[in-house]
Structure formats: C-alpha cells, structure tokens
Amino acid sequence: MKNTNNPIEKKVEINSIQFYYRDWGGSGQEIVLLHGLASNSRIWDLVAPILSENFRVIALDQRGHGLTSKPLGGYDFNTVINDLDGFLGKINFNNPIIIGHSWGAMVALSYAEKNIYKSKGLCLIDGGTTEISSHGFKYYEIKKKYTPPNFIGTNLGDFKKRIYSKIKSSDQMLLEDIILSNFDIKDNVIIGPKLTFDKHMKIIESIWNYKPTEMYENIKVPVLLIPARQDNENQFNSEKSIKLIGLDQAINSLEIVKLIWFDDSIHDIPLQKPKLLAKQIINEFKSGFFNL
C-alpha cells in the first residue's frame, strides 16, 4: 500500500550554503536522517513516513548532494559535521537521534564524538565502523576501488533495468524516482550525477582518513548498529572480514551499543527493507535503549 504522507520541502542557509531538507513532521523525539555518499535525502522516502508516526522527522541533503548547494570545498568530516551542527541549530532540533546510512553513519559518529551532549543516540546503518586505512591497503587502491561508475550518457530505460535487477519494492515507481533523484537527466538520458566526480573523490579521501577507533571512547550516547549481510557471501571475502573486524571493535569499545544484523539484505537497507528498518528503530526506542 502506498504511503501518502508527503514531506514539506524546505531550505535553510548556513554560512552562505543553501541546505535542502525534507520535513516529515510528526511529534515527540526528534530524528535526523543522513544519507550516504552520492545519495540524497530521498533514500529515506520509504522509511521517514513510518517514523513520523512516532517521532519528529527530517531528512537532510548534505553538502554537495541532492538539492543542497555544491561548494568547491569542505568535504572533510570536520566541515560536514559543522554543517550538521549549524543545521540543527537553525531548525531548533535539540538532542536528536541521528540515523545515518553508510557515509552518513560516519558523519553521525563524527558528530557525536565532537558534540558529546548534542544527541540522544545514534543509529548506524551498514556503515560508520570500518577503518579502511588500517587493513594494509594503499590509498591509490582505495581510490580505484571506490571511483564511482560513469553513467553519463546512459539511456533511462537501460538504467531502470539495472534498478530492477538489484532491488524490488512494493512501490517500484517510487523506488525508481528515489534512485533517479541522484542524477541530472535530460531527454531520457543521464547527463551527470548530482554529486560531481571531483567532490565524490574528495569525500573518498576523507573516508580514507576516517578513524572510528579513535572516537569510541568519546561517544557517550547509545549506538544502535544495523549492518547488512547476505547468506551467500563468502566467509573469507576480504571486505566482509574488514566489516566484521570494524563491528567487533565498535562492540568492544563503545560504552552503550547494540548490534542487530539485517540478514539477506543489500547495503541500501532503507530502500530494500524500509518497513522492517523503521519498525526496528521504533521498537528499540520504545524498549528504552536510547534512554540508557
């Protein structure tokens, strides 16, 4: 059944940058939703309506992404978390739960480490705990591995077939719309990503320098970890091993932490399993986890 709860689209200026966000309304505990790298606030369109039945919910387009301004610089974590701090101040959100997906989970953890008393809790969805530079890789290897695919010139019909092959939804048209919102499109052809290549690679550099193990002792709020895994993954796959090491470090280092695996899930949990994800967050809040 299609959810008809539509957000109000808003913008707010912080340090001469226009930040776009989607306001889902609701009341009670404030929740901020942060998207991942090369994504945007619309990745939460299937999750936010459900959360807004229990919470006060907004989803932000971060610097360089979606409909937010795209300055030449400022894609390091310090600047991005300052963006978030200024944004929360502008919209008068006090002590929110910050929910981040992928790179957004890194932003959430970094924010909580620098602003110890400004959040009530964190939910890190398939991200935030991996320290890539600590596993013997060279930076040029990481740059090559995480260089984004080039979809410029791709026909829209062909791209939609790629979407169908990777993920299914009860509302496939909305899913298409969400994913296509990451691109500029003209005459049914992708002419470029909303996050340009140079800015994408600046963020990759910041991810290379991301050190969650140095932050954990300063995280004083509850942290809910929701990683994805698939049954057919190779147990000895190097990426999987690095992910498990990162999660183990987080569990053993964070003061208040809970791990909930999402089995048979792809990385983009908010798109693949939005109802289950929202239900899990709501249940953990009602159980009192974020009040520990």
Backbone torsions as a table, in degrees:
resi	resn	phi	psi	omega
1	MET	NA	130.8	-177.6
2	LYS	-73.9	133.3	177.6
3	ASN	-83.2	128.2	-176.2
4	THR	-97.7	7.5	-179.9
5	ASN	-77.2	98.8	-176.6
6	ASN	-96.5	143.1	-178.7
7	PRO	-82.5	162.6	169.1
8	ILE	-91.0	130.5	179.6
9	GLU	-90.0	128.7	-175.7
10	LYS	-136.9	162.6	171.9
11	LYS	-135.4	148.8	176.7
12	VAL	-139.6	141.4	-178.4
13	GLU	-96.0	130.1	177.0
14	ILE	-134.6	117.5	-179.9
15	ASN	51.4	46.9	176.3
16	SER	70.2	10.2	176.9
17	ILE	-109.5	132.4	177.6
18	GLN	-89.2	115.8	178.9
19	PHE	-101.1	123.9	177.7
20	TYR	-90.9	140.6	173.3
21	TYR	-149.0	160.3	-179.2
22	ARG	-110.8	121.5	-175.3
23	ASP	-103.0	110.7	-176.7
24	TRP	-91.4	1.1	178.9
25	GLY	70.1	-147.1	-176.3
26	GLY	89.7	179.4	-178.6
27	SER	-145.0	165.9	179.6
28	GLY	95.2	-145.7	-178.2
29	GLN	-55.5	130.7	179.5
30	GLU	-80.7	136.9	178.9
31	ILE	-129.2	133.7	175.8
32	VAL	-114.2	128.7	-178.5
33	LEU	-106.8	124.9	-178.8
34	LEU	-116.0	125.6	179.9
35	HIS	-79.2	173.2	178.6
36	GLY	-93.1	-174.5	-179.1
37	LEU	-62.7	132.3	178.0
38	ALA	65.3	16.5	176.0
39	SER	-108.8	-160.2	175.2
40	ASN	-162.9	179.9	-173.6
41	SER	-61.0	-19.0	-176.2
42	ARG	-72.9	-12.4	176.3
43	ILE	-62.6	-16.4	-179.4
44	TRP	-95.7	4.9	-174.4
45	ASP	-62.4	-22.4	179.1
46	LEU	-94.2	-15.7	-177.8
47	VAL	-99.6	-44.9	-172.9
48	ALA	-58.3	-40.3	179.7
49	PRO	-60.0	-36.4	179.9
50	ILE	-71.0	-43.5	179.0
51	LEU	-63.4	-35.0	-176.0
52	SER	-69.2	-11.2	173.8
53	GLU	-73.8	-16.4	-178.1
54	ASN	-123.1	-20.0	-172.5
55	PHE	-136.1	172.0	171.3
56	ARG	-94.4	116.6	-164.5
57	VAL	-126.0	132.0	168.9
58	ILE	-133.4	154.1	176.3
59	ALA	-128.8	129.7	-171.4
60	LEU	-107.0	139.2	164.9
61	ASP	-85.8	116.0	-178.8
62	GLN	-77.9	166.6	-177.9
63	ARG	-43.3	127.9	176.2
64	GLY	83.3	-8.5	-174.1
65	HIS	-109.8	154.8	172.6
66	GLY	53.7	-126.4	-177.0
67	LEU	-102.7	10.0	174.3
68	THR	-81.1	155.7	178.5
69	SER	-55.8	157.7	-174.7
70	LYS	-126.1	70.6	178.7
71	PRO	-63.4	161.1	-177.2
72	LEU	-67.2	-35.2	-175.7
73	GLY	-127.1	-173.9	177.0
74	GLY	92.1	31.3	-177.2
75	TYR	-102.3	13.4	171.6
76	ASP	-81.2	162.6	-175.5
77	PHE	-65.2	-38.3	-178.8
78	ASN	-59.5	-43.0	-179.4
79	THR	-69.9	-41.9	-178.3
80	VAL	-64.9	-39.0	178.9
81	ILE	-73.9	-27.4	172.4
82	ASN	-67.4	-37.0	173.3
83	ASP	-56.3	-48.7	-177.1
84	LEU	-63.7	-41.8	-179.7
85	ASP	-63.4	-43.5	177.7
86	GLY	-64.7	-38.8	179.2
87	PHE	-63.7	-47.2	-179.0
88	LEU	-62.7	-35.8	176.8
89	GLY	-66.7	-40.3	-179.1
90	LYS	-64.7	-37.2	-176.8
91	ILE	-96.0	5.6	176.0
92	ASN	60.5	42.5	172.5
93	PHE	-93.0	121.7	-179.9
94	ASN	-116.4	126.3	175.0
95	ASN	60.0	48.2	-179.1
96	PRO	-77.7	161.2	163.0
97	ILE	-84.8	127.5	-178.7
98	ILE	-104.3	120.3	-179.4
99	ILE	-111.3	117.5	-177.8
100	GLY	-122.9	140.9	177.3
101	HIS	-108.6	129.2	173.9
102	SER	58.7	-120.6	176.3
103	TRP	-57.5	-34.2	177.0
104	GLY	-61.4	-30.2	175.5
105	ALA	-68.2	-35.8	175.8
106	MET	-64.6	-42.2	177.7
107	VAL	-61.6	-43.8	-179.3
108	ALA	-60.9	-47.7	-179.4
109	LEU	-64.5	-42.6	179.5
110	SER	-62.2	-39.2	179.3
111	TYR	-64.4	-45.9	-178.2
112	ALA	-66.1	-30.4	179.3
113	GLU	-72.5	-36.6	-179.7
114	LYS	-86.1	-23.4	-176.8
115	ASN	-126.1	73.5	-166.5
116	ILE	-57.6	-35.5	-173.0
117	TYR	-109.9	23.5	-176.2
118	LYS	-111.0	7.1	176.1
119	SER	-139.3	154.4	179.6
120	LYS	-91.5	-25.5	-178.9
121	GLY	179.2	168.1	-179.9
122	LEU	-125.5	146.8	169.1
123	CYS	-127.9	113.7	-176.1
124	LEU	-104.9	111.9	-174.7
125	ILE	-100.9	109.9	-180.0
126	ASP	45.4	52.6	178.5
127	GLY	175.6	173.8	173.1
128	GLY	94.9	-13.9	-174.0
129	THR	-116.7	-3.4	-177.7
130	THR	-92.1	131.7	179.4
131	GLU	-112.9	87.9	-169.8
132	ILE	-59.1	-40.1	-173.2
133	SER	-71.9	-6.4	-176.9
134	SER	-95.7	12.5	-173.1
135	HIS	-123.9	26.1	172.4
136	GLY	84.2	4.2	177.7
137	PHE	-78.0	154.1	169.6
138	LYS	-95.2	151.6	-176.9
139	TYR	-60.5	-38.5	-178.9
140	TYR	-64.5	-29.0	177.1
141	GLU	-68.9	-40.9	179.3
142	ILE	-67.9	-41.4	177.9
143	LYS	-58.2	-44.1	-179.5
144	LYS	-66.0	-44.0	-176.5
145	LYS	-65.3	-38.6	-173.8
146	TYR	-103.7	14.1	170.6
147	THR	-64.6	128.0	-174.8
148	PRO	-68.6	148.6	175.7
149	PRO	-64.0	148.1	-178.7
150	ASN	-96.1	108.2	180.0
151	PHE	-101.8	5.7	-179.1
152	ILE	-61.4	128.9	-179.1
153	GLY	90.6	-2.8	-179.2
154	THR	-73.9	131.9	176.0
155	ASN	-66.6	141.1	-175.9
156	LEU	-61.3	-39.2	179.0
157	GLY	-62.0	-42.4	178.6
158	ASP	-65.8	-38.1	-179.7
159	PHE	-67.8	-37.4	178.7
160	LYS	-64.2	-33.3	176.4
161	LYS	-62.7	-35.9	176.5
162	ARG	-63.9	-39.6	178.6
163	ILE	-62.2	-47.2	-178.8
164	TYR	-59.5	-36.0	-175.9
165	SER	-73.1	-19.7	-174.2
166	LYS	-104.4	-30.1	-173.0
167	ILE	-154.5	143.6	178.0
168	LYS	-118.0	153.3	179.6
169	SER	-145.5	155.0	175.0
170	SER	-69.5	-16.3	176.2
171	ASP	-129.9	78.9	-172.7
172	GLN	-63.9	-33.8	179.9
173	MET	-66.6	-40.1	177.1
174	LEU	-66.6	-40.6	177.8
175	LEU	-58.7	-46.9	176.7
176	GLU	-55.3	-48.0	-177.1
177	ASP	-61.0	-40.5	179.1
178	ILE	-62.6	-49.4	-176.8
179	ILE	-67.7	-40.5	-179.4
180	LEU	-69.0	-18.3	179.2
181	SER	-67.7	-8.7	176.4
182	ASN	-81.2	-4.0	-173.9
183	PHE	-128.3	155.6	166.6
184	ASP	-91.1	132.8	-173.2
185	ILE	-129.9	138.4	177.5
186	LYS	-144.2	130.9	178.8
187	ASP	52.8	43.3	177.9
188	ASN	62.3	26.7	177.4
189	VAL	-132.5	137.6	176.7
190	ILE	-73.6	122.4	-179.3
191	ILE	-103.2	-7.0	175.7
192	GLY	161.0	160.8	176.8
193	PRO	-79.8	152.7	175.3
194	LYS	-62.6	-39.7	174.0
195	LEU	-89.8	112.9	-175.1
196	THR	-69.2	160.1	-174.8
197	PHE	-57.1	-45.9	-176.9
198	ASP	-63.5	-37.7	178.6
199	LYS	-72.2	-37.1	175.9
200	HIS	-56.8	-46.3	-176.5
201	MET	-72.2	-27.6	173.5
202	LYS	-64.4	-38.2	178.1
203	ILE	-69.8	-36.8	175.6
204	ILE	-58.7	-39.9	177.9
205	GLU	-63.2	-40.9	179.0
206	SER	-66.9	-34.8	176.9
207	ILE	-66.0	-36.8	176.9
208	TRP	-59.0	-35.5	-178.1
209	ASN	-91.4	5.4	-177.0
210	TYR	-76.6	123.9	-175.1
211	LYS	-125.3	79.2	-178.5
212	PRO	-62.5	-30.3	-178.5
213	THR	-63.4	-23.1	178.6
214	GLU	-86.0	-5.9	-177.6
215	MET	-101.7	-27.7	-167.1
216	TYR	-54.2	-39.2	-176.8
217	GLU	-66.3	-19.2	-180.0
218	ASN	-96.9	-0.6	178.9
219	ILE	-87.5	113.2	-174.3
220	LYS	-107.1	1.7	-178.1
221	VAL	-107.2	159.6	176.5
222	PRO	-61.6	140.5	179.9
223	VAL	-124.8	118.0	177.0
224	LEU	-98.0	119.0	179.9
225	LEU	-99.7	124.3	178.3
226	ILE	-127.3	83.8	177.4
227	PRO	-87.7	158.0	177.3
228	ALA	-100.5	149.6	170.9
229	ARG	-152.5	154.6	179.7
230	GLN	-120.4	142.1	-175.3
231	ASP	-62.4	-28.8	-175.4
232	ASN	-90.1	8.5	178.1
233	GLU	-68.7	141.1	176.1
234	ASN	-68.4	125.0	-177.6
235	GLN	-58.3	-27.3	-176.7
236	PHE	-104.8	11.5	175.3
237	ASN	-59.1	130.7	-173.2
238	SER	-63.1	-40.0	179.6
239	GLU	-64.0	-40.9	179.3
240	LYS	-64.4	-40.8	-179.6
241	SER	-63.1	-42.6	179.0
242	ILE	-63.9	-40.2	177.6
243	LYS	-61.5	-45.2	-179.6
244	LEU	-64.8	-39.1	177.9
245	ILE	-61.8	-45.2	179.9
246	GLY	-61.8	-42.3	178.5
247	LEU	-65.8	-40.4	179.2
248	ASP	-63.0	-41.1	178.0
249	GLN	-62.7	-41.8	-180.0
250	ALA	-64.3	-45.7	-178.2
251	ILE	-62.9	-36.4	-177.6
252	ASN	-85.3	-9.3	-174.6
253	SER	-115.3	-30.8	-178.3
254	LEU	-74.3	146.6	-176.8
255	GLU	-70.4	-45.7	-179.9
256	ILE	-130.3	111.9	-173.2
257	VAL	-148.2	147.7	175.3
258	LYS	-141.4	136.1	-179.2
259	LEU	-110.6	128.1	175.6
260	ILE	-130.6	109.2	178.4
261	TRP	-73.5	140.2	168.7
262	PHE	-104.4	102.5	-177.0
263	ASP	-78.1	155.3	-179.7
264	ASP	52.8	43.5	-175.9
265	SER	-124.7	143.7	172.1
266	ILE	-85.6	175.5	-178.1
267	HIS	-59.3	-39.9	-176.1
268	ASP	-83.9	65.6	180.0
269	ILE	-54.5	-40.7	-179.3
270	PRO	-60.3	-22.0	177.4
271	LEU	-93.8	-37.4	-175.5
272	GLN	-80.9	-41.6	-175.1
273	LYS	-132.9	58.2	-175.2
274	PRO	-64.3	-40.8	-177.9
275	LYS	-66.8	-43.6	179.5
276	LEU	-65.4	-40.3	179.1
277	LEU	-62.8	-49.3	179.7
278	ALA	-60.3	-43.4	-179.8
279	LYS	-61.2	-40.3	-178.8
280	GLN	-65.0	-43.0	179.9
281	ILE	-64.5	-44.5	178.9
282	ILE	-61.0	-44.6	-179.5
283	ASN	-62.2	-41.6	-179.4
284	GLU	-67.2	-35.3	176.9
285	PHE	-66.8	-46.5	-178.8
286	LYS	-65.7	-28.9	179.7
287	SER	-72.8	-13.3	-179.3
288	GLY	94.2	6.2	-177.4
289	PHE	-57.0	-42.2	-176.4
290	PHE	-78.9	1.4	174.9
291	ASN	-105.1	3.7	-178.4
292	LEU	-69.3	NA	NA
